[in-house]
Amino acid sequence: MSDRTAGLTTAAEQAHRFLTGLDDRPVGARADAAAVRGLLDGPLPEHGEDPDRVITALVDGAEPGLVAGAGPRHFGFVIGGVLPAALAADWLVSAWDQCAAFHSLSPAAAAIEEITAAWILDLLGLPDTASVGFVTGGQGANTTCLAAARHAALAKVGWNVERDGLIGAPPLRVVCGEQAHVTIDTALRLLGLGDSTSVRVPADDQGRMDPQALQRILASSSEPTIVCAQAGNVSTGAFDDFGPIADACDEHGAWLHIDGAFGLWAAAAPGTRHLTRGVERADSWAVDAHKWLNVPYDAAMAIVADSEAHLAAMSLAGPYLVTDPVHRDSTNYVPESSRRSRAVPVYAALRSLGRSGLAELIERNCAQARRMARRLQDIPGAKIRNDVVLNQVLLRLPGGDDANRAAVAAVQRDGTCWLGGTTWRGEYVVRLSFSNWSTTDDDIDRSAEAIAVAARSVAAAG
Ligand SMILES: *Cc1c(COP(=O)(O)O)cnc(C)c1O
């Protein structure tokens, strides 16, 4: 009989090497995809290779193209790290190889998903009757939630969108903040709602939706309406003001969806909870586990207050499959049928942190954002462009957009840390995000110094 565990020891050793080296390796990749292809490409082998040799070759080839995203000084985009318990549990997900679609295929996966869902609702202060689908990311979560919203909004005017589709359907209005994340647009495209037909609510200088403008927009028409608000702007970290937004949605019968991919975790920490005030009044929420919860890619949750709407939008039940009348079949809350048990590493992350550990993680990263902002302000001519209310920092260095771009490139080349840039209110700015459990204050200070050096070299080059 073949050895079922071939390759595992090699993989564990290589993973160990990679993880223990994360603090010291250059944060950015040292090679591009073409270089990695040069190492790994070749004709498809005619005959199979030994698993150990496959793993060793993979590691050798991938190595120069790996990014230390899980390391402590990757401040680009919003990239979480990997908690040890979550990583170990993720390995078990693959070893167990459970099909997490149906209770009958894995009572263990079903139970872990139910427990994890309840813990998340508790931590985020959301209604304990809400339903939770474990999906791949914020994109999947926004899409799933907006599918439930589409169902409920059209059901109100007597239209069954799952059965009859959108051709000939009554008009449906989508209202988004001007600063809605791009994945909201993708979700609207996928759902047949279009990304250019939605009404955009003006935002303030932090990217927060103007609640009065929303109120006026909602009052201007009685069409069924979905409103997309945001907990944690991907540039500034700002939160929409959910109280007046929820009031307006209540008054006009609109579905309120909140994209809280990373920001919703602020609800789990006493020091940041105030930012999410009123969030529990929404109808649906998208939140990632692979960003701030530090679960390995990929994991996120689509949460819907009206579980009937959630089921109506996502249920697999049809002529071929009968939903289990007794047990919860998790496929009925997500777009996928067969899928891995994404709740398992989330369960492990939450259990290894505990309520207090999660709160500390959130508050520590926010304190690190403030620390970095203070350090960066010492660079001559530098300005912080956002109110650092959460874990995001926008830095504008002296000189024009080109000088800021050059500084970002210089920091990336240096390799001490990694960050990117974005366009904010018409100018190119450096964007930093703090969402890794292993980042220390020393990492912040070392990285601030590297950024200062890059800024000096760009200034000197004129
Ligand atoms: C990251 C992010 C998303 C998309 O999440 P993915 O996990 O990348 O699919 C959506 N909304 C916001 C606010 C985000 O920060």
The ligand as a MOL file (V3000), in Angstrom:
LIG
                    3D

  0  0  0     0  0            999 V3000
M  V30 BEGIN CTAB
M  V30 COUNTS 15 15 0 0 0
M  V30 BEGIN ATOM
M  V30 1 C -10.3560 43.5760 1.4290 0
M  V30 2 C -11.6970 44.1870 1.3390 0
M  V30 3 C -12.7080 43.6000 0.5810 0
M  V30 4 C -12.4660 42.3770 -0.2680 0
M  V30 5 O -12.1100 41.2950 0.5020 0
M  V30 6 P -11.3460 40.0370 -0.1280 0
M  V30 7 O -11.1500 39.1640 1.0440 0
M  V30 8 O -10.1020 40.5560 -0.7560 0
M  V30 9 O -12.2740 39.4400 -1.1460 0
M  V30 10 C -13.9540 44.1820 0.5900 0
M  V30 11 N -14.1820 45.2990 1.2990 0
M  V30 12 C -13.2410 45.9160 2.0240 0
M  V30 13 C -13.5810 47.1400 2.7890 0
M  V30 14 C -11.9560 45.3670 2.0780 0
M  V30 15 O -11.0090 45.9640 2.8030 0
M  V30 END ATOM
M  V30 BEGIN BOND
M  V30 1 1 1 2
M  V30 2 1 2 3
M  V30 3 2 2 14
M  V30 4 1 3 4
M  V30 5 2 3 10
M  V30 6 1 4 5
M  V30 7 1 5 6
M  V30 8 2 6 7
M  V30 9 1 6 8
M  V30 10 1 6 9
M  V30 11 1 10 11
M  V30 12 2 11 12
M  V30 13 1 12 13
M  V30 14 1 12 14
M  V30 15 1 14 15
M  V30 END BOND
M  V30 END CTAB
M  END
